[in-house]
Each structure stands twice: as structure tokens, then as C-alpha cells.
Amino acid sequence: MKHARWVALAAVLVLGLAACGDVQEEGAEPTGAGGGATDVAQCGSEPIRLAVNPWTGAAVNAWVAKTIMEQEMGCTVELVDMDEFAQFPALAAGDVDATLEVWPSGHAKDYKQYIEGGKGVIDGGELGVVGNIGWFTPTYVVEEHPEVASWEGLKGNEDVFDNKFLGADPTFTIYDEEIIENLGLDLEVTYSGSEAASLAALDKAYEAREPILMYFWSPHWAQAKYDLTEVQLPEYDEQCAEAAATKDGEGYDCDYAPDVLYKAFSDQLETKDPAAFAFLSNMRYTNEDQNEIALAVDDGGQSLEEAAQAWVDANRDVWEAWLPKA
Amino acid sequence: MAVAERVAPAATAPPPAAVPERSPWPRRFVWVAGIAALLVVGLRFAPGFPDRFVLGVGSVFDGIDTWVIDNQRTHWLFTGLLNPLKDAIQATVDGLVTLLSRMTWVGLVTTAGALAGLVAGWRMGLLAAAGVASFGVLGVWERSLQTFALVAISVVISLAIGVPLGIWAGRRAGVDRALRPFLDAMQTIPAYSYLLPFVLFLGTGYPPALAATVVFALPPAVRLTALGVRSVPATTLEVATSFGSTSRQVLRKVQLPMATPSIMLGVNQTIMMALGMVVIAAVVAAEGLGREVLDALKLLRVGAAFNAGLAIVIMAIVLDRVTTAWSCRERERRGRATRIAGRTVSRRALVVAAVAASAIGVLVGREVIRQQEWPESLTFSVAAPVDAIVEWSQRNLGDAAEAIGAALTAGLLDPLRTLLTREPWWVIAALAALAGWKVKGPRLAVFSFVCVFLLGALGTWNLSMHTLSIVLVAVVLSLVVAIPVGILASRSDAVDRAIKPLLDAMQTMPAFVYLVPVLLLFSIGTPVPAVIASVVYALPVGIRLTNLGIRQVPATIVEAAEAYGATSTQRLRKVELPLARPSILLGVNQTIMMVLSVVIIGGMIGAGGLGFEALVALSKKRIGQGVVVGLSILLLAIVLDRITQAMGSAPRSLRGPVGLSGMGRWPKLRAIRGSVSSERTDGTNGKGEA
């Protein structure tokens, strides 16, 4: 075809025009201006890539880290959205440098394979936030039926919930059927299938102010949007730990174990950027800190960037200790 | 019309008393009684599939992940091959995204308009420009560029592999037969089954996303190229050979030019399939619109998910219309000059004008407006209105939906599932074999029986029966709605036109987007939401093929019926529906395939069955389990597909390309058929309703 030449020429022309570099937009600040104190170790030139799992808490951690690292240590931090299942392979392959909120209950196999096995991933220490899985019900239900706030009161009054318990994604850590059986409760478990489906069920029940008893957890943005009460189950003990670890849950009859969230890094991070490695290793804050930012985002309608910046501005005493010395 | 004589009993309701000897009732009664007896007898035996026949297929694959984890730093497969490949893919997609964004939004809108205008006419130019602008308006500018770049590169790679393969398959029947099962598998096995190996071997981001997209988008390129090459009449080939053409000359001068329309349709289908993988791409951390959809769903922001989904729909519609119009024009033009405002304009002048327009656009964008990204002030997200609609329906339709859901569960889903899981495996296998025998013959009967047996041997019997029960209910519901609407659309051009954009949107909107709103309405923890979602997705194909089938009935036959005094209802029942049967049955076949694909995704919203098992395998990183589930879905799909295909007994040319494809735009079939036979036969030309 004759016009092929023209088209090629045209393409070259247009692309040539476009390839000259980014447009300097008016008012755009030059990036990478580290305004930090001089005694703080500075990052290298390579960007640090943080994995962000699709829930607010994970994004909050990443934005806090990014904000401080860029402003105090002159780093370039890129955030990479990814689903949970992909993050350990990504760390091992060096596609990302760190992930900041791993729920141990969901990643026992990964911990063993990648971290204990020494396959490219290292334990980055605790994040400081503690996850809590449990049985939740909207507070309006407890106000009307105060007895269901604990398992002893729930026993015999299961009809408040129509004898139904909404289980979550069966890939999560779950012992609901065992707990129900071993505590002698008269509840039937249905599985929603995913977090989104559980949330939809909660939203629907809340909207209609109907009773619902479900597997849920904190920290979670929905804890701020919906007023939920946790049903007290027997305290977590040795016997349950054993049932969970060795007997596939058989005999499990207590509350879920607290999930001490941890960070995981690629084993190349330390050599790639010692300053970033030190900072991320030191990073540690509380449920309250994370919740404050998450609330501003989920309920207050702020962007993650604004909310993280506001927290960073107001809590220098918390994060100053994370900064590595030069 | 051979079809007319073979009208099956099923298509004609109780016939008039004048012809009692043709009454289908006694024979049908025998069938029904026989099947019922079989089911009753079956209940006396042990249900399901015996464990001793279960093969441990999955465990063969379970060592792969450990091997990859142990060797990915040292083995040559990674250091020498996969890692460089991975980096190259990442760099190419990133590079294209950077290039597109540096063209600035003004530059991109004008370039899209000018290019589409050049190849497909000024109307398409306007459509393309408006489409690109809408990405900005919806506030998903950058995400759209990323998705477009990934889709574009995936399509180029798919075509680079698919077209040569297709040519090969078109020229050698053996190659064609050897490829078919692989193509079927690529389109049927859900991506969830192979995402994990892709992540292990290719890491995260664009590379595994691209690989998954190519797997899904390659088959139509191969099938339609092969079909085009194959359907060049033998006489034409003989003429070419007798004039002394070499094999290569025959290919280049005869087969390829004559196959061009079919290949262009292949390009179009490849693009559509690639867009169907956008959300899956996001699951493996590729940037783009899919990310927006997934994130929004996790946060229960239906409106935001819809907003991003709408951008995907627009991208699909623009690319579809432009490539279709392009291929039609290429065919028509052939040496004719374009006329604008009564004056003849040379091709060269048009090219120059288009290039100049895009160059000016880019220049203006970079130097005058100085903005790369779409300005925030010009955005309008549809999220808020959509959220309002969802909230309204939740409040006002919730009870009705809940009641429908409960009725569906108690009346259809539960009984059917109980029956299917309660029967021993050989009853189900025998039923499949009977169906195979009745529609085709002993070979299909044996084939179906073996497939059902293998389903059990894979160890997923109960899960498969669970999935099958949902699929059957959803298919019946889809057809109950689709066929009447299709008839209505065939009777009224206004209805046809009015529902067309809606059908397009239903087919291209990723199912993920409406999974959650459906959840908000229907009973959670049951398969009902998945049934509803799959009906939404599968309706268009049923409606379209019914509509198409009736519209294709030759006008002369309809006139003859009217001349004999047939009423409108008689005309429909005695003439149009029987003649439209092959098309409608193709619709049934496609409905089943599409329903199956959504029921699998439905695993994540409580539908259970095979789809759920695939998700568990992914999140718990069990490769073997993923493989087993993938194969089970493939077997289920193949049995359903082969039986319904034989039922329709469409001409082979129709079966090839449309066989097992998940998502498609079947009205274009008319174009395929047109290219094969229209020049010779009836009045339906190849252009269809495009």
C-alpha cells in the first residue's frame, strides 16, 4: 500500500513531538526536593516500591511512609497496588521492596516458604497495629437485646439472629463452625464468599436495621462507618492455639487469636537502599494512629495524601524516631 | 431451504389435528418417561462419584511453586529468558503509557479522531475523539491510558502469533484439528486457574497480565484467520494453481486477500477479548481501569466501580465500531477515491490532513495549553448518580428482589442441585450420552460419557454438579427473557435500535462491576446473585441471535406465508421461528458458555462450586488444585458446547469461530457468513446490521 509510507512518516513526526519529555506544567514543583534535617540518612536515587493491598489500612501505612520518606529523606517512593496473594512472589522477585501490613493468619504458608525458607523475603518487624478477628453485630441489635453481647447470653437467644451466622470468605482464617459446635450454639453458618459480599450483607442489614451476626475484623474502614459491637467469646487460650496449629481447628472453642501485623521486605532492600531499609524497619505505630488517618479518608472524605500529611504534620514525636541517622 | 424440512418437534408446539401422524407427543413421552425412570432408579444407588476412580492429577503440579521459589534467582530459565522478557514487556507498556501521556490530552483526542477518521470515515473520527475525551471526563484519564497501552500491546502480540498460526491451520486440516482443543481450553479455563503460575514465572504487573490477556485473546485471531483462508472456494484455488502460481503466490495473491474480511473480524474479536481481561489484569497488579474497579468493589463503592466500568465499555465500543467500519470500508473502497463535499479527494491528501491535525493537536497540547493530564475541572464522575440509583433500588426493590431470590432458591436451585448431587455419576453420564446420541450420534454419545466420567476422575464431582445446577437455572432464565425480547426486536426496528446500545454495554461491562449491586439486592450466601449476574451478561447474545435469525428469514418466504393467509402468530410459529432455529440454537449454545463464565466468577460472591474452588486455590497458592478446577470447567464446557452445537447443527463455517468463546459480538456472524456465502445465495448481504 502506497500510503503506508505516509502513515509511517506521520507517526514518526507525531511521536517525535511527544517524545521530547514531560510537559512542564505551570506551578508544578520540581520533584525530589528533600527538605529534611541534615543529620538524617538520605535515600539513594532508585525509587523504593511499596506494595499496597486493597484495603484502607494498607494504603494508610504506605502513604505515611511515602510522605515522611520523600519529605525527610529525599526518597522517591512508588506505590504498587496489588492483591494479597501476589505480594510474596513480588517481594521475592524484587518487583516491590516492601509490604507494610501482613496479616499472619492469612500468610502462614508464605511465612514458612519465603521468610523462614530464606527465599528472597525477610521479616520486617511488627507494624505495631494489632488485628482483631471476631464475631460482630450492629450496636442497635445489642441495644435491643443486651444479652447477645456475649456468647453466654447468645446461647438460647440465637433466634434474635434467626439462627443465622454470616461467615466470610472461606479462604480467611475461620473457626466459626467449630466455635458454634463446641460452645453448643444453635447457629447455621452461611458463607458470603468475599469481603465485598460480607460488606454488602452488612450494609443491607444496617440499612433495614435488621439483626445480623457476622465474622468481621478490625482495623477496617467499615468499623467507622457502621457502629458494630463485638460479641464476647471465651478468651483465646493454649488449647485453642493447639487446636488451630495441629488439629485443623478440631475442638476450637474460643475467640480468634490477635493478629500481630508485620512488615515484610525483599532481601535486596538493605543493599539497594540502607536508609530506606532502616526507616521501614523502624516504622511502628498504633491502631489509634492508623485509625485516625483511615477515618479521615473513609468517613471524612479526605484523600489519602491529605490525611497522611495531616497526621505527619501533627505527630512528629511519633515518627521522628523512625528516621535513620546519617 | 433444507432447514425447513428438518424442523424439530421441539420448535413446533402441538400441531393441528389435520396431521396427527406427525404428532411429536408419543415419542416425546417415551423420552420423558425413560429419563424419569433412569433418575428414579439412580436414586437407589450410591450418590456421586466413587473415590477409588479419582486420579490425583493436582498433586503432579504442586511442586512447581516450591521449585520456582528455590530457583528463581539462579536458574537459567529465569536469569536468561523470563526475567529479560519480563523487563522488556514492562518497559514496552510503560514506554507506551509515557508516550501517550506526553502527547497530552488535546493531542490524544485529536490524534484518535484523525486516525479513526482516516481509516473509518468522519463519523467514526468524531466517535473516537469523543470516546477518548470521555476517559478524561469520567476522571480516569491515566488509568485509561494504561489499560489502552496494555490492550494494544496484547493485541499486537496476539495477532503476531495468531494470524500465522491461523494461516497454517487454514491450509492444513491436521493442524486445525490439533489446535482446536487448545484454543477451546484457552477460552474456557478461567484465568483464575492460571494466574498463579503466571505470577510465579513472570512476577507481578504488566507481564503476567499481558500473558493472561494473550491466552484469552489469541483464539479468535487463529480461528477467524483459519476460517477465512479455508473458505476460499476450491475452484478459485484451482484456477490460481492452473495458471502456474506457486504455493506462496496462492497464499499471498489469492488466499490472504480473500480472507481479509474474516481476518479483520478476527482483529476486532481479539480486541474485544483483550478488553474482557482488564479486570483480571488488575488482580496481578497491572495498572489500569481494572484496578479502579477492584478497589472500588472492596470498598463497596458501586458508583466508582461503575464509573471505571463505563470507561471500559466506551473503549470497547469505540474500538469495535472503528475496526468494523474500517474493515467494511477497506472492502468497499478498493481503488475508489473518497469524495468530500462533492469533490474528489485523494487518499494522500487525507493522510496528510490527518497527520497535520494530530501534529497540531500535540503541538497545541504541549506548547499552548501545557497540560498533559485532563484538567480536573472538566471531569464528571457518574459515581454519585449511580450510587443514588443503587441506594434507591435497595430501599424500594429490596423486598421484591429478596422474594424472587427466595423463590428461585427454593423452587429451582436447591431441588436441582440436590437432584444432581444425589444421583450417582453414571446416571448423569448416561443422560449426557443420551443427549449426545439424540442430537448427533454414537460418537458424541461416547465422547460425552467419557467427559463426564473424567469430571468425576478429577475429583471435583460435587463441585461440578453444584456449578452445573446453577448454570442450568441461569440458562433457562436467560432464554425465557431473551427469546421473547429477540422476537420483539425482530418485529420492530425501533425496539432493535433502542436496545442495541444497552446490549453492547451489558456485554462489555465487566461482570465484576455489577456483582456487588446485585449482591445488595439479592440474597447473600446463595447462588442467586450469581444467577442474576450471569443472566445480565448472557441476555444480549440470546436476544441478538433470535433477532438475527428471524430477520434473516427470506422475505419471499414470509410473503408466501402471508399470501396463504397466515396470521401474524402463525407466521411466527410456523415459518419464522422454525427457520430461525439454527440461529436461536446458536444463541442457546453461546448463552450457556457465557453463563458458565460468569457463574465461575460468581464463586467470589457466594455461588460456591468450581468458581469458588478456583479462588481458594489462588489465594491459598495451591497450583494443583487450580489446574484440577480449570480442567473440570473445561470438561463441563466442552460437553455442554458440543451437545448444544450439534443441536443447532449449524453449518461448519459457523461453528468454527464461535465454538467456545466466552465473550463475543455474534451479530458479526452475519459478516462471517456473508464472506462465505452471501455473494452466491439469498439477499442477505455481508454487512449485517453494522
Chai-1 contact restraints between the chains, C-beta under 6 A:
chainA,res_idxA,chainB,res_idxB,connection_type,confidence,min_distance_angstrom,max_distance_angstrom,comment,restraint_id
A,H3,B,R347,contact,1.0,0.0,6.0,A-B,restraint_1
A,H3,B,V351,contact,1.0,0.0,6.0,A-B,restraint_2
A,W6,B,V351,contact,1.0,0.0,6.0,A-B,restraint_3
A,A10,B,V355,contact,1.0,0.0,6.0,A-B,restraint_4
A,L13,B,A359,contact,1.0,0.0,6.0,A-B,restraint_5
A,V14,B,S358,contact,1.0,0.0,6.0,A-B,restraint_6
A,V14,B,A359,contact,1.0,0.0,6.0,A-B,restraint_7
A,V14,B,V362,contact,1.0,0.0,6.0,A-B,restraint_8
A,L17,B,V362,contact,1.0,0.0,6.0,A-B,restraint_9
A,A18,B,L99,contact,1.0,0.0,6.0,A-B,restraint_10
A,A18,B,R102,contact,1.0,0.0,6.0,A-B,restraint_11
A,A18,B,M103,contact,1.0,0.0,6.0,A-B,restraint_12
A,A18,B,V362,contact,1.0,0.0,6.0,A-B,restraint_13
A,V23,B,R366,contact,1.0,0.0,6.0,A-B,restraint_14
A,V23,B,R370,contact,1.0,0.0,6.0,A-B,restraint_15
A,V23,B,Q372,contact,1.0,0.0,6.0,A-B,restraint_16
A,P54,B,D295,contact,1.0,0.0,6.0,A-B,restraint_17
A,P54,B,K298,contact,1.0,0.0,6.0,A-B,restraint_18
A,D81,B,R291,contact,1.0,0.0,6.0,A-B,restraint_19
A,M82,B,T204,contact,1.0,0.0,6.0,A-B,restraint_20
A,M82,B,A285,contact,1.0,0.0,6.0,A-B,restraint_21
A,D83,B,V283,contact,1.0,0.0,6.0,A-B,restraint_22
A,F85,B,L618,contact,1.0,0.0,6.0,A-B,restraint_23
A,F85,B,S619,contact,1.0,0.0,6.0,A-B,restraint_24
A,A86,B,V199,contact,1.0,0.0,6.0,A-B,restraint_25
A,A86,B,T204,contact,1.0,0.0,6.0,A-B,restraint_26
A,A86,B,V284,contact,1.0,0.0,6.0,A-B,restraint_27
A,A86,B,A285,contact,1.0,0.0,6.0,A-B,restraint_28
A,P89,B,V199,contact,1.0,0.0,6.0,A-B,restraint_29
A,P89,B,L200,contact,1.0,0.0,6.0,A-B,restraint_30
A,A90,B,T204,contact,1.0,0.0,6.0,A-B,restraint_31
A,A93,B,G203,contact,1.0,0.0,6.0,A-B,restraint_32
A,D95,B,G203,contact,1.0,0.0,6.0,A-B,restraint_33
A,D95,B,T204,contact,1.0,0.0,6.0,A-B,restraint_34
A,K119,B,I69,contact,1.0,0.0,6.0,A-B,restraint_35
A,T171,B,V616,contact,1.0,0.0,6.0,A-B,restraint_36
A,T171,B,S619,contact,1.0,0.0,6.0,A-B,restraint_37
A,T190,B,G525,contact,1.0,0.0,6.0,A-B,restraint_38
A,S192,B,I524,contact,1.0,0.0,6.0,A-B,restraint_39
A,S192,B,G525,contact,1.0,0.0,6.0,A-B,restraint_40
A,S192,B,G606,contact,1.0,0.0,6.0,A-B,restraint_41
A,G193,B,M604,contact,1.0,0.0,6.0,A-B,restraint_42
A,G193,B,I605,contact,1.0,0.0,6.0,A-B,restraint_43
A,G193,B,G606,contact,1.0,0.0,6.0,A-B,restraint_44
A,S194,B,M604,contact,1.0,0.0,6.0,A-B,restraint_45
A,A196,B,L297,contact,1.0,0.0,6.0,A-B,restraint_46
A,A196,B,V516,contact,1.0,0.0,6.0,A-B,restraint_47
A,A197,B,L519,contact,1.0,0.0,6.0,A-B,restraint_48
A,A197,B,I524,contact,1.0,0.0,6.0,A-B,restraint_49
A,A197,B,I605,contact,1.0,0.0,6.0,A-B,restraint_50
A,A197,B,G606,contact,1.0,0.0,6.0,A-B,restraint_51
A,L199,B,L300,contact,1.0,0.0,6.0,A-B,restraint_52
A,A200,B,V516,contact,1.0,0.0,6.0,A-B,restraint_53
A,A200,B,L519,contact,1.0,0.0,6.0,A-B,restraint_54
A,A200,B,L520,contact,1.0,0.0,6.0,A-B,restraint_55
A,A201,B,I524,contact,1.0,0.0,6.0,A-B,restraint_56
A,K204,B,L520,contact,1.0,0.0,6.0,A-B,restraint_57
